[in-house]
Amino acid sequence: MSKKQHIAVIRLSAMGDVAMTVPVLRALVFQYPEVEVTVVSRPFFKPFFDGIPNVRFFAVDLNKRHKGFPGLLRLYSDLRELKVDAIADLHNVLRSKVVRNLFMLSGKKTAATDKGRADKKALTRFKDKIFTPVKPMVERHADTFAELGFPIDLSHPQFPSKTVLSEDIVSVIGNKDNEWVGIAPFAQYESKVYPIDLMQQLIDGLSRETNLNVMLFGGGEKEIQLLTQLKANHSNVTVLAGKLKFKQELEVISNLDLMLSMDSGNAHIAAMLGVKVITLWGATHPYAGFKPFGQPDDFCLTSDREKYPLLPTSVYGNKKVEGYEDAMRTISPETVLAKIKKEL
């Protein structure tokens, strides 16, 4: 049995990427109860890690205390005070490398996630494309812990039990008398967002299912307006955006029977909570390693590569390709509706 080890785990952003570390850390602390973990991330993400045994959270202040190079020196100093034995850098960007290298120079063991950039480039390039799955990010993170001496088995994941919802939440969404389907129709980039008219058809179809309640997730004024439009006058469709705190939204997601999401953060949040997740893919593709954790391949509904052979055109969806604006229209609302009904 290894001696007690304290590992600082760095993953500063983005939401989906931080969520993807959760199943890995759960597996780590269940398989190695002698390991203590301090997650180093933005304060907003703290609720992701609540309730995981032996996991503490260190909130990085990138606006003041930990800003710029002097701030990184302070971050190193703050983490040293926690008596850290090793660093797992799951972010592997300039900022995290500085802190990791300072620990390495002080004699601590460090490891960083290999993001597989060459494989991803081969998958997304237009010429001589290699259309084959690259290693999933969660497995890459597991490799990082193996390098520190803690190989992890991800094949039998542990998930938290469904949260008992507070009266505040029930007053917004009602009691659970039906099956609950969450829909997160937005993503950071337009090329990953299902066309709003098709989403409307899908929600109209779901609203006709008398045993279903549909909950719409999003944030910000513009998104709330669009969600309100999508809700229309359907009594079994609820807009959650703007009505609940982030932690409360996580509690609702843990109670969903199924989440429908774009290739976005909400997919990874639902997956880390053990919820079934059906995802819709436009310019991106599950082969790039960002398929939600623990979900079957056929839960990923992808755009038609016969019509759009250059897909995937990007790892993150941040590249616009002329003539590919309508790729997601090859996923029909009827297909999505049938898939949701089949998996409930």
N, C-alpha and C positions, 0 to 999 in steps of 0.2 A: 504493500500500500504506500502510495506517495505521501510525502510529508505535506502538511497544509501549505497551500500555495495561494497567493493573492495575485490575480491577473487583472490588469487594467485593460479594458476593451474600448478602443477608440472607433466611433462611427458617428460623425457629426451631422450628416444630412444625407439624402433627402428623405422624406417621410417613408416611402416604400422601401428604400434601402435600409433604413433603420429597423423597420418592421421585419425585414428578412433576417435580421440577426437574432430575433427573439426565439424561433424554434431551435436554433443552434445553441444558444445559451441555456435554454431549458434542458436540452439533451446533455450538455456539459455538466450542469450542476446535479442532475439526477444520476448521471453515470459516474461522477466524481464528487461525492458529497463533501470531500475534504477541500475542495476548491472554493475560494471566495472570489467573487467578481465585482469590480467596480466599472460600471458602464459610463464612459465619458461621452456626453452628447449634449445637444441643445435642450434647455429646460422643458420646452414644449413636449418632448418625447418621453418624459419621465413616466407617464401612465402606462406606456407599453410594458414596463418592467415591474410594475407593482405586483406584489404577491409571488414573485419568483424567489424561492429560497436561496439564501447565500448571495443574492445579487443586490448590490447597492448602486446608487446613481450619483454621479458627479455632474452637476450642471455647468457647462462651459459658458463663459460670458464673453462672447466674441465681439461685443460692442464696446466694452470698457476694459475690464481686468485682463482679459486674454486676447486683446486686439493687437495685431501686428507682431513683429518679431519679439519686442520686449514682452508682449503678452504671452507668447509661446514659452518664453523662459520662465515666466511666472506660473504658467500651467504645469510645466515640468516640475517646478519647485513645489507647487500645491500637491501634485500627485505623489511626489517623493515622500511628503509628510504622511501619506496614507500607508507607507511601508509596502510598496508594490514589489512583487518578485519578478513579474514578467509583463510584457506589453504585447497585446494582440491588436495589431493595426488593421482593422477591417475596412478602413477608408482608403488608405494608401494614396494620399494626395500630399502636396508640398507641406501643408500645415501639420498633418499628422506625422509625416516623415521626420520633421524637425524634432518633435517631441520623442519619437521612437529612437532616433539616433542619439539623442542626449542620454536616454536610458541605456542604450547599447554601450556608449562610451563609459558609462558609470558601472559597467559590468553586469547589467541585467540581461536576461534572455528576452529576445524580441522576435516576432514573426509578423509578416504582412501578407494580406490577401493578394494573390496574383489574379488580376482582373481578366486575364485572357484576351488582351486587346488584339493580338494578331489573329486569333481564331474568329473574333467578332468582326474584324475588318474583312476577313475572307468570306464571311457569311453575308455581309451587307454590300460588298462592292458589286458594281454592275458587270464588270468584265471578269471572266474566270471565277464566277461566284462558286463557293463551296457550300452547297445547301445541306448542311448536316448539323445536328445539335451540338452546341458547345457545352462544356461542363456548367451545370447550374451554380448560381452565386452561393446558395446555401452550402453546397458541397465544397466550393472554394473556401468558404469561411471555416468549414470543418477541417479542411487541410491545414489551415493556419494554426488551429489548436493542436492538431497532430504534430506539427513542427515544434510546438512547445512541450510535447510529451503527453498530450491528452487526445488520442484518437477517439472520435465520436461516431456512434452508430445512429444514423438518422431514420432507420427503417421502422422504428416503433415509437413515433412521437407522443409526447405527453401534452395534453392541452388543458387549459384551465376550465373549471366547471362554469356553466352559464351563470352570469351575475343575477342576483335577485334584484329586480328593478325597484327603484325608490318611487314614492308617491309622486314626486316632482316629474319623473319621466312618464309614469302611467297617465298623469293628467294631460300630457301632450299626445301620447300615442295610444292610450287605452290599454285594457288588459289583453292578454294573448289568448284569444278565443279561436283564432284561425292560424294558418301557416303564414309566416312572415317572410317576405322577399324584399331584400334591400336592393336598390339600384343606385349606382354612383356613375352618372352619365358623363362626367367630365374627366379631362386629363390635362397635363401641362401643355401638350402640343396638339394643335388642331388635327394633325394627321392620325391621331390616336382616338379621336372622338367620333362616335357613331352619329350619323346625320340626324339632326333634331326631328325632322319629319318622320323618319323611320322609328326613332325612339318613341315618338308620340303614338304611332300605330301599335308599337309593342305594348306600351302602357295601357292604351285603350283595350287591347286584347286581354291583358292581365286583369284589368278592372272588371271584366265580365266573368272572371272566375270567383264564384261566391264564397269559396273556402280560403281566399287569399287576402292578406293585407299587404299593400306595397308601400315601402318607405323610401323616400328620395333623399339622397345625401349630396352635399355640396357646401359651398361657402362663398361669401362675398355677395354684394348687391346684385351684380349682373347675373350670377348663377341662380340666386334666389328667384329673380324674375322669371328666368327660363324654367325653373322647377315648378313655379306656380302655374305657368302656362301648361307644362306637361301634366300637372295634376288635373287640370280642367275642372269639371264638376263631379269627378269620381269620388264617391264617399269613402271608398276603401283604399284611397291613395293619400298619404300624408307627406308633406314637405317637412323634413327635420331640420334642414339648414337654417341657421339663425335662431333656433329655438332651444338648443341644448348646448351645454359645455362639451368640450372635446372628450373629456373622461366619460361623460354621460353617453356620448355617441358610441364610444367603445363598448359600454355596457349594453346598449341596444344591439350593436353588431353581434355581440356574443350570444344573443338570443335569437338571431335570424336562423331560418331554416336554409336559406340560400342567399348569396350575394351575387348580383350581376354587376360587373365592373369593366371598365376599359383596362388597358395595360397601364395601371396607375396605382397609387399608394393604397387606395381602399381595398384593392384585390389582396394586397399583401397583409393588410390589417386583418381582414376577415380570415385569411388563411392561417395567420399566427394564432387565431382564437379557435381554430378547428372547425370553421364554418365551410360548407360547400361553396366554391366560387366558380362561376362561369364567367369567362373573360372573352371580350371581343377585341380582335387585333386588326389594325390597319397597316400603317407603314412599318410597324415593328412585328416581331414574331417570337413565339415562345422558345424557338431554337436558340435565341440569343442568351438564354440562361436566366430569364426573369419570369419564368412560369411560376405562378403562386405555389408556395410550398405544399406538398402533399396532395395536389390536385391531379386527377387523371388527365392524360393528353386530350381526351375527347371533350373535356370541359373547356378547352381553348377553341373558340370558333374564329377561324382565320379567313382573311380575304382571299379571293380566288387567284391563285398563282398562274393558272392557265391564261387568264385575261391580263394579269399583271405580273409577268415573269420576273421582273426585277425585285419583287418583294422577297425578304424585307429590305427596304431601302435605307434603313437606319437602325441603330441599336436603341436609341432613346426617342425617336420620332421627331427630332429637331431639324430634319432636312426635308424641304419641300421638293418633290419631283414632278416636273410638268407632265400632265396627262394621268397622274395617279391620284388626283384629288378625290375621285369617286370610288376608290378601291373598296371602301367599307360598304358601299351599296351592294356589293356582291354577297353580303351576309343578309339574308332576308329576315324581316321581323317574324315571319311565320316559322323560320328555322329556329330562331332564338326562343320563341314562345314554346315550341314543341320540346326543345331541350329542357327548358325550365320545368315544364309540366312532367317530363319524363323523370327528372332527378328529384322532384319533391316527394 
